[in-house]
Amino acid sequence: PVHTELCPNPRGVALIVTPWNMPIQMVLNPLIDALAAGNVVIIKMSERSVASTQLFTQLLTSGKYIDTNAIRVINGGVSESTELLKQRFDVMMYTGGGTVGKIVAQAAARHLTPVLLELGGKNPVFVTKHAHIPSAALRIAWGKFTGNAGQMCICPDYVVVEECVKEEFASELCKAVDQMYPVSTYSNYNGGGDNCD
């Protein structure tokens, strides 16, 4: 059995650096956790999610929804991020790729700051002859296409299929995509799923 427990443990000043691909969820989830634990927060959103960054800057710094003493939003690109990472924090949270993750980890190490890194990865899915192929195809399609158009770090990135079920799986995967997105008619564009890879 799994046991989950939430223990508020304020650390002080929390830095949250968020990615471009899920700007709302990846700001709110760690922000709520950090504030609920009793921390003050500095948020650095991606400069690539311009509209979301502008909206959150307005909402979070207006004083209308949250005490402005509890949160600061830093906007900008690489130079602003570089300067921000020179500062000392009590905890750091970063979601994104491994290259920047290493930079954040190095910055945290300079001050022995605890750091939470959520780095993207490659997530294989294995399908063997023992699987129920229609269910596997539907679940893999759901996992890939409903996770922010496949840009979520836990989405399947590739499928390793046992040779003896490869054709059946390809056909079922195309059917699953058509079922999820009827206007795509993906199967029709590639010969009924014969060449789906």
C-alpha positions in Angstrom: 0.0 0.0 0.0 1.0 3.6 -0.7 0.9 6.2 2.0 1.1 9.9 1.2 1.5 12.6 3.7 1.8 16.3 3.3 4.0 18.0 6.0 4.2 21.8 5.9 7.9 22.6 6.3 8.7 26.2 5.6 12.2 26.8 4.4 12.1 30.5 3.8 12.5 32.0 0.3 11.6 29.5 -2.5 12.6 30.1 -6.1 10.3 28.5 -8.7 11.6 28.4 -12.3 8.9 27.2 -14.7 8.9 25.9 -18.3 7.2 27.3 -21.4 5.0 24.3 -22.2 2.6 24.2 -19.3 2.9 27.8 -17.9 -0.2 27.8 -15.8 -0.1 24.4 -14.2 3.7 24.5 -13.6 3.4 27.9 -11.8 0.3 27.1 -9.7 1.2 23.6 -8.5 4.6 24.5 -6.9 3.4 28.0 -5.9 0.4 26.6 -3.9 2.7 24.0 -2.2 5.4 26.5 -1.3 2.9 29.1 0.1 0.9 26.5 2.0 4.2 25.3 3.6 4.8 28.9 4.8 7.4 30.1 2.3 7.7 33.3 0.4 8.1 32.7 -3.3 10.0 34.2 -6.2 8.7 33.0 -9.6 10.6 33.1 -12.8 8.4 32.0 -15.7 9.7 31.2 -19.2 10.2 34.2 -21.5 8.7 32.0 -24.2 5.2 31.9 -22.7 4.7 35.6 -23.1 0.9 35.9 -22.6 0.8 33.6 -19.6 3.8 35.4 -18.0 2.1 38.8 -18.5 -1.2 37.5 -17.0 0.5 35.9 -14.0 2.6 39.0 -13.4 -0.5 41.1 -13.3 -2.5 38.7 -11.1 0.2 37.8 -8.7 1.7 41.3 -8.2 -1.6 43.3 -8.0 -2.2 42.6 -4.3 -5.7 41.7 -5.1 -5.4 37.9 -4.9 -2.3 37.4 -2.8 -0.2 39.4 -0.3 2.6 41.0 -2.4 5.0 40.4 0.6 4.6 36.7 -0.1 5.5 36.6 -3.8 7.6 38.3 -6.4 7.6 37.6 -10.1 10.8 38.1 -12.1 10.5 38.4 -15.9 13.1 38.3 -18.5 15.4 36.0 -20.4 18.7 34.3 -20.0 20.5 37.4 -18.5 17.8 37.9 -15.8 17.8 34.2 -15.0 21.6 34.2 -14.7 21.5 37.1 -12.3 18.6 35.5 -10.3 20.6 32.2 -10.0 23.5 34.1 -8.3 21.2 34.9 -5.4 20.9 32.7 -2.3 17.5 30.9 -1.8 16.3 28.5 0.9 14.9 26.0 -1.7 14.8 26.0 -5.5 12.4 24.3 -7.9 13.0 23.9 -11.6 11.0 22.2 -14.3 12.5 21.9 -17.7 15.3 20.3 -19.7 18.5 18.8 -18.5 20.9 21.5 -19.8 19.3 24.3 -17.8 18.7 21.8 -15.0 22.5 21.4 -14.6 22.9 25.2 -14.4 20.2 25.4 -11.7 21.8 22.5 -9.8 25.2 24.2 -9.9 23.7 27.5 -8.6 22.0 25.6 -5.8 25.2 23.7 -4.9 27.1 27.0 -4.5 25.0 27.7 -1.4 24.1 24.1 -0.5 20.5 24.9 -1.3 18.0 22.1 -1.5 16.8 21.8 -5.1 13.9 20.0 -6.8 14.6 19.2 -10.4 11.8 17.9 -12.6 13.6 17.2 -15.8 12.1 16.0 -19.1 13.0 12.5 -20.2 12.4 9.9 -22.8 9.7 7.6 -21.7 9.5 4.3 -23.6 6.4 2.1 -23.6 6.8 -1.6 -24.2 4.2 -3.7 -25.9 4.5 -7.5 -26.0 2.5 -10.3 -27.4 1.0 -10.7 -24.0 -0.7 -7.3 -24.0 -4.3 -6.7 -25.0 -3.3 -4.7 -28.1 -6.4 -2.5 -28.5 -6.3 -1.5 -24.9 -2.6 -0.8 -25.0 -2.9 1.3 -28.2 -5.8 3.3 -26.7 -3.9 3.9 -23.4 -0.7 4.9 -25.1 -2.5 7.3 -27.5 -4.4 8.8 -24.5 -1.1 9.2 -22.6 0.6 10.9 -25.4 -2.1 13.1 -26.8 -3.9 14.3 -23.7 -0.7 15.3 -21.9 -0.5 18.8 -23.2 -0.2 17.7 -26.8 2.5 15.3 -25.8 4.7 17.9 -24.2 4.3 16.7 -20.7 7.5 15.1 -19.3 5.7 11.9 -18.3 4.1 11.3 -21.8 5.2 8.3 -23.8 7.9 9.3 -26.2 8.3 6.1 -28.2 6.9 2.6 -28.3 9.0 -0.6 -28.4 6.7 -3.3 -29.9 7.4 -7.0 -30.1 7.7 -7.9 -33.8 4.9 -10.4 -33.9 2.3 -7.8 -32.8 3.8 -4.8 -34.7 1.2 -4.6 -37.5 -1.8 -5.1 -35.2 -0.5 -2.5 -32.8 0.1 0.0 -35.6 -3.4 -0.5 -36.8 -4.9 -0.2 -33.4 -2.9 2.9 -32.5 -4.3 4.6 -35.6 -7.8 3.6 -34.7 -7.3 4.9 -31.2 -6.1 8.3 -32.6 -9.1 8.4 -34.9 -11.4 7.6 -32.0 -9.9 10.4 -29.9 -9.8 12.9 -32.8 -12.4 11.9 -35.4 -11.6 14.8 -37.7 -8.0 13.6 -38.0 -8.8 10.5 -40.0 -5.2 9.6 -39.5 -5.8 6.0 -40.6 -7.2 7.1 -43.9 -4.2 9.2 -44.7 -1.8 6.4 -44.2 -3.5 3.5 -45.9 -5.7 2.4 -43.1 -2.9 2.2 -40.6 -0.6 -0.1 -42.6 2.3 2.3 -42.5 1.7 4.0 -39.2 5.0 4.4 -37.3 
